[in-house]
Amino acid sequence: MKKTKIVFMVGLILLSLLLVSCAQKTDTISAQQTDTTPIRIGWLVSWATQGQLAQTLKHTDILEKNGLQGEFKSFSYGGPLAEAAVSGEVDVIFTADLPSYLVLSKSDEWDIVARLIRTKAGIIVPIDSEIKSLRDLEGKTLSIPFGSGAHVHALRLLEKEGLKDKITLKNLDILEQSAIIDSGKWGDIDAFVSFDPTISIFQEKEKVRMLESVQPQSFVTMSKKFITEHPDAAKNFLKSYREAYFYYAQHQDEANTWYAKEARIKFDPSILDISASLEPNLKAQTLDDINIDIPQEDVEQMKQVISSAKAMGLIQKDIAIEEHINRKLLDSIK
């Protein structure tokens, strides 16, 4: 009887220890889940090579390892993405300069936190078009995704040539643009303002040629509310972004395939290497080679473009851009 009682007591002790262990594991899992901060990432499905960066964050465990849970929201071009940012639908955006300035001109609640990419953009015409120079665009119709990064840069080119008021401008989504070019039926449109991968895809298909190239800047822009409420998560996102850049640099074929599957136009992923060739970070051999800083010469260009955008009515107010470059956050990951 005594032996039975002892066995029973030992059993109770073991059961108690098991329950305590399970409870501790549950608490650990709950703590891990609590420590994971959700972040809503706005990116552009129509734009290489930021698309590969977004897809790298989406398909790897880089965010998770840095305590973040990514929610990815795709947009066709910068204009709609900017509106989503202003309305609070996203926490961080990958976009070109003009969409960033649209956000900053409408809300003081956003900061530029890192450089994004260098990529191909410009004015394209049908490969057999009689238009050979910018001057030949006089009296013609130029279609632009209004609010895209290339928008303000194309208008600056036209203004320099004295053509800004001698051309009909037409707003058209970049995805609609691709469908028109692919069909070969341009209708009343004589030229498009476009960017990669659209330009490279249709150059490869010998359907377009570049009339004049432009070089928009591009940035990672983040909500001040997110930075204030989640300072560690904001820092960890930039850390994740930098790590994703290095992963992409080392696995370009894989990242190209991820992006090609999600993009809404069909193309050979190898075409994306043309866009990637413009970005120095994709030659990185170590993580330390990845540079996402915003040097002073870039800031000076930003000021010039903001001034032009304001004068053209593309943004409604001037922006003290240096007040919106969050160097404290950027410097925290160096």
C-alpha positions as CSV (number, residue, x, y, z in Angstrom):
1,M,0.0,0.0,0.0
2,K,2.9,2.3,1.0
3,K,4.6,1.5,-2.3
4,T,1.5,2.3,-4.3
5,K,1.2,5.6,-2.5
6,I,4.8,6.5,-3.3
7,V,4.3,5.6,-7.0
8,F,1.2,7.8,-7.0
9,M,3.0,10.7,-5.5
10,V,5.9,10.4,-7.9
11,G,3.4,10.4,-10.7
12,L,1.8,13.5,-9.5
13,I,5.2,15.3,-9.2
14,L,6.1,14.2,-12.8
15,L,2.8,15.4,-14.1
16,S,3.2,18.8,-12.3
17,L,6.7,19.2,-13.8
18,L,5.3,18.4,-17.3
19,L,2.5,20.9,-16.9
20,V,4.9,23.6,-15.7
21,S,7.2,22.8,-18.6
22,C,4.4,23.1,-21.1
23,A,3.2,26.4,-19.6
24,Q,6.7,27.8,-19.8
25,K,6.9,26.8,-23.5
26,T,3.5,28.4,-24.1
27,D,4.7,31.6,-22.4
28,T,7.9,31.6,-24.5
29,I,5.9,31.2,-27.7
30,S,3.4,33.9,-26.7
31,A,6.3,36.2,-25.8
32,Q,7.9,35.5,-29.2
33,Q,4.6,36.3,-30.9
34,T,4.2,39.5,-28.9
35,D,7.8,40.5,-29.8
36,T,7.1,40.2,-33.5
37,T,6.0,43.6,-34.8
38,P,3.8,43.8,-37.9
39,I,4.9,46.2,-40.6
40,R,2.9,47.1,-43.7
41,I,5.2,47.5,-46.7
42,G,4.1,49.3,-49.9
43,W,5.9,48.4,-53.0
44,L,5.5,48.6,-56.8
45,V,4.8,45.5,-58.8
46,S,5.6,47.3,-62.1
47,W,9.1,48.5,-61.1
48,A,12.4,46.7,-61.1
49,T,14.7,46.4,-59.2
50,Q,12.9,47.5,-56.0
51,G,10.5,44.6,-56.8
52,Q,13.2,42.1,-56.2
53,L,14.0,43.7,-52.9
54,A,10.4,43.5,-51.8
55,Q,10.2,39.9,-53.0
56,T,13.4,39.0,-51.1
57,L,11.9,40.3,-47.9
58,K,8.7,38.4,-48.7
59,H,10.2,35.0,-49.5
60,T,13.0,34.8,-47.0
61,D,13.0,34.8,-43.1
62,I,15.0,38.0,-42.9
63,L,12.1,40.0,-41.4
64,E,11.2,37.3,-39.0
65,K,14.8,37.0,-37.7
66,N,14.7,40.7,-37.0
67,G,11.4,40.5,-35.0
68,L,9.1,41.7,-37.8
69,Q,6.1,40.3,-39.6
70,G,5.7,41.8,-43.1
71,E,2.4,42.6,-44.8
72,F,3.1,43.4,-48.4
73,K,0.8,45.7,-50.4
74,S,1.5,46.1,-54.1
75,F,0.7,49.1,-56.3
76,S,1.0,49.6,-60.0
77,Y,3.0,52.9,-59.8
78,G,4.0,55.7,-57.4
79,G,0.9,57.9,-57.5
80,P,-1.5,55.4,-55.9
81,L,1.2,54.2,-53.5
82,A,1.7,57.8,-52.3
83,E,-2.1,58.2,-51.7
84,A,-2.0,54.9,-49.7
85,A,0.8,56.3,-47.5
86,V,-1.0,59.6,-46.8
87,S,-4.2,57.7,-45.8
88,G,-2.2,55.5,-43.4
89,E,-2.6,52.2,-45.2
90,V,1.1,51.4,-45.1
91,D,4.0,51.9,-42.7
92,V,6.9,52.0,-45.1
93,I,7.1,52.5,-48.9
94,F,9.6,51.7,-51.7
95,T,9.2,54.5,-54.2
96,A,10.8,57.0,-56.5
97,D,11.5,60.7,-55.6
98,L,8.3,62.4,-56.8
99,P,5.9,60.0,-55.0
100,S,7.9,60.5,-51.8
101,Y,7.6,64.2,-52.3
102,L,3.9,63.9,-52.8
103,V,3.7,62.2,-49.5
104,L,5.9,64.7,-47.7
105,S,4.0,67.6,-49.2
106,K,0.6,66.3,-47.9
107,S,1.8,65.0,-44.6
108,D,4.4,65.9,-42.0
109,E,4.2,62.4,-40.6
110,W,6.8,60.7,-43.0
111,D,10.5,60.6,-43.2
112,I,13.0,59.4,-45.8
113,V,15.1,56.7,-44.1
114,A,17.3,55.2,-46.8
115,R,18.3,55.3,-50.5
116,L,16.5,52.7,-52.6
117,I,17.8,51.9,-56.2
118,R,19.2,53.3,-59.4
119,T,17.2,52.2,-62.4
120,K,16.4,53.0,-66.1
121,A,13.7,55.5,-66.9
122,G,12.9,57.9,-69.8
123,I,10.8,58.8,-72.8
124,I,10.3,56.0,-75.3
125,V,8.8,55.9,-78.8
126,P,7.9,53.1,-81.3
127,I,11.0,51.7,-82.8
128,D,10.0,52.9,-86.3
129,S,8.8,56.3,-85.1
130,E,9.7,59.4,-87.1
131,I,10.4,61.2,-83.8
132,K,14.2,61.4,-83.5
133,S,14.7,64.1,-80.8
134,L,12.8,65.9,-78.1
135,R,12.1,68.8,-80.5
136,D,10.1,66.4,-82.7
137,L,7.6,66.0,-79.8
138,E,6.2,69.4,-80.4
139,G,2.5,69.1,-81.1
140,K,2.5,65.4,-80.1
141,T,0.8,63.5,-77.3
142,L,3.0,62.2,-74.5
143,S,1.5,59.7,-72.0
144,I,2.8,59.6,-68.4
145,P,1.9,57.7,-65.3
146,F,1.1,60.9,-63.4
147,G,2.8,61.0,-60.0
148,S,5.5,58.5,-61.0
149,G,9.2,59.3,-60.4
150,A,9.8,59.7,-64.1
151,H,7.0,62.3,-64.4
152,V,8.8,65.3,-63.0
153,H,12.1,64.4,-64.6
154,A,10.5,64.1,-68.1
155,L,8.8,67.5,-67.6
156,R,12.0,69.1,-66.6
157,L,13.6,67.9,-69.9
158,L,10.7,69.3,-71.9
159,E,10.8,72.6,-70.0
160,K,14.5,72.9,-70.8
161,E,13.7,72.5,-74.5
162,G,10.8,75.0,-74.3
163,L,8.3,72.3,-75.1
164,K,6.4,71.9,-71.8
165,D,3.3,73.8,-73.1
166,K,3.6,72.5,-76.7
167,I,2.9,68.9,-75.9
168,T,-0.4,67.2,-74.9
169,L,0.1,65.2,-71.7
170,K,-2.0,62.2,-71.0
171,N,-2.2,60.2,-67.7
172,L,-2.0,56.5,-68.1
173,D,-1.2,53.7,-65.7
174,I,2.1,51.9,-66.4
175,L,0.3,48.5,-66.7
176,E,-2.0,50.0,-69.4
177,Q,1.0,51.4,-71.1
178,S,2.6,48.0,-71.3
179,A,-0.6,46.5,-72.8
180,I,-0.6,49.2,-75.5
181,I,3.0,48.8,-76.4
182,D,2.7,45.0,-76.6
183,S,-0.3,45.3,-78.9
184,G,1.5,47.7,-81.2
185,K,-1.5,49.9,-81.4
186,W,-0.5,53.3,-79.8
187,G,-3.6,55.2,-81.1
188,D,-3.2,58.9,-80.5
189,I,-0.2,58.4,-78.2
190,D,3.2,59.4,-79.8
191,A,5.5,58.7,-76.9
192,F,5.5,57.3,-73.3
193,V,7.3,58.2,-70.2
194,S,8.3,54.8,-68.8
195,F,10.7,52.9,-66.5
196,D,12.1,49.4,-66.1
197,P,11.3,46.6,-66.6
198,T,8.9,48.0,-69.2
199,I,11.6,49.8,-71.2
200,S,14.0,46.8,-71.2
201,I,11.2,44.3,-72.0
202,F,10.1,46.2,-75.1
203,Q,13.6,47.2,-76.2
204,E,14.4,43.5,-76.2
205,K,11.2,42.8,-78.3
206,E,12.3,45.6,-80.6
207,K,9.1,47.4,-80.1
208,V,10.4,50.7,-78.6
209,R,13.6,52.8,-78.5
210,M,14.7,55.3,-75.9
211,L,14.3,58.9,-77.0
212,E,15.8,60.4,-73.9
213,S,16.7,58.9,-70.6
214,V,16.2,60.4,-67.1
215,Q,17.5,59.4,-63.7
216,P,15.0,59.7,-60.9
217,Q,16.2,59.1,-57.3
218,S,14.4,56.7,-55.1
219,F,13.9,56.2,-51.4
220,V,12.7,54.1,-48.5
221,T,10.2,56.4,-46.8
222,M,8.7,55.5,-43.4
223,S,5.8,56.7,-41.2
224,K,7.0,58.8,-38.2
225,K,4.2,57.2,-36.2
226,F,5.7,53.8,-36.8
227,I,9.1,55.1,-35.9
228,T,7.9,56.7,-32.7
229,E,5.7,53.8,-31.6
230,H,8.1,51.0,-32.6
231,P,11.7,52.5,-32.5
232,D,13.4,49.1,-32.3
233,A,11.2,47.7,-35.1
234,A,12.0,50.7,-37.3
235,K,15.7,50.1,-36.8
236,N,15.3,46.4,-37.4
237,F,13.4,47.1,-40.6
238,L,16.3,49.1,-42.0
239,K,18.6,46.3,-40.9
240,S,16.4,43.8,-42.7
241,Y,16.3,45.9,-45.8
242,R,20.1,46.1,-45.9
243,E,20.3,42.3,-45.4
244,A,17.8,41.7,-48.1
245,Y,19.8,43.9,-50.4
246,F,22.8,41.6,-49.8
247,Y,20.8,38.5,-50.2
248,Y,19.5,39.8,-53.5
249,A,23.0,40.7,-54.7
250,Q,24.1,37.1,-54.0
251,H,21.0,35.4,-55.4
252,Q,19.9,37.6,-58.3
253,D,18.4,34.7,-60.4
254,E,16.2,33.6,-57.5
255,A,15.0,37.1,-56.7
256,N,14.3,37.8,-60.4
257,T,12.2,34.7,-60.6
258,W,10.2,35.7,-57.5
259,Y,9.5,39.1,-59.0
260,A,8.7,37.8,-62.4
261,K,6.0,35.5,-61.0
262,E,4.3,38.4,-59.2
263,A,4.6,41.0,-61.9
264,R,1.6,41.4,-64.1
265,I,3.5,41.3,-67.4
266,K,5.2,38.4,-69.0
267,F,8.9,38.6,-69.6
268,D,12.2,36.6,-69.4
269,P,13.6,37.2,-65.9
270,S,17.1,37.6,-67.4
271,I,16.0,41.0,-68.7
272,L,15.9,42.2,-65.1
273,D,19.7,41.9,-65.1
274,I,19.8,44.9,-67.4
275,S,18.1,47.1,-64.8
276,A,20.2,45.5,-62.0
277,S,23.4,46.6,-63.8
278,L,22.8,50.2,-62.8
279,E,22.7,49.5,-59.1
280,P,26.1,49.4,-57.4
281,N,24.8,47.5,-54.4
282,L,24.2,44.4,-56.6
283,K,28.0,44.0,-57.0
284,A,28.4,43.7,-53.2
285,Q,30.6,40.8,-51.9
286,T,29.9,41.4,-48.2
287,L,27.1,43.0,-46.2
288,D,29.4,45.9,-45.4
289,D,29.5,46.7,-49.2
290,I,25.8,47.5,-49.1
291,N,25.4,51.3,-49.1
292,I,21.9,52.8,-48.4
293,D,23.1,56.2,-47.3
294,I,21.9,59.5,-48.8
295,P,25.0,61.6,-49.6
296,Q,24.9,65.4,-49.6
297,E,25.1,65.6,-53.4
298,D,21.9,63.6,-53.6
299,V,20.2,66.0,-51.1
300,E,21.1,68.9,-53.5
301,Q,19.5,67.1,-56.4
302,M,16.4,66.5,-54.2
303,K,16.1,70.2,-53.5
304,Q,16.2,71.0,-57.2
305,V,13.6,68.4,-58.1
306,I,11.3,69.5,-55.3
307,S,11.6,73.1,-56.5
308,S,10.7,72.0,-60.1
309,A,7.8,69.9,-58.8
310,K,6.4,72.8,-56.8
311,A,6.7,75.2,-59.8
312,M,5.0,72.8,-62.1
313,G,2.1,72.2,-59.6
314,L,3.0,68.5,-59.1
315,I,3.2,69.1,-55.4
316,Q,1.3,71.8,-53.5
317,K,3.9,73.1,-51.1
318,D,7.7,73.3,-50.7
319,I,9.5,70.7,-48.6
320,A,12.4,71.3,-46.2
321,I,13.8,68.0,-47.3
322,E,16.7,67.9,-44.8
323,E,14.2,68.0,-42.0
324,H,12.6,64.8,-43.5
325,I,15.8,62.7,-43.9
326,N,16.0,60.6,-40.7
327,R,19.7,60.3,-40.4
328,K,19.5,59.2,-36.8
329,L,17.6,56.1,-37.9
330,L,19.9,55.6,-40.9
331,D,23.1,56.0,-38.8
332,S,21.8,53.5,-36.2
333,I,22.5,50.5,-38.4
334,K,26.0,51.5,-39.6
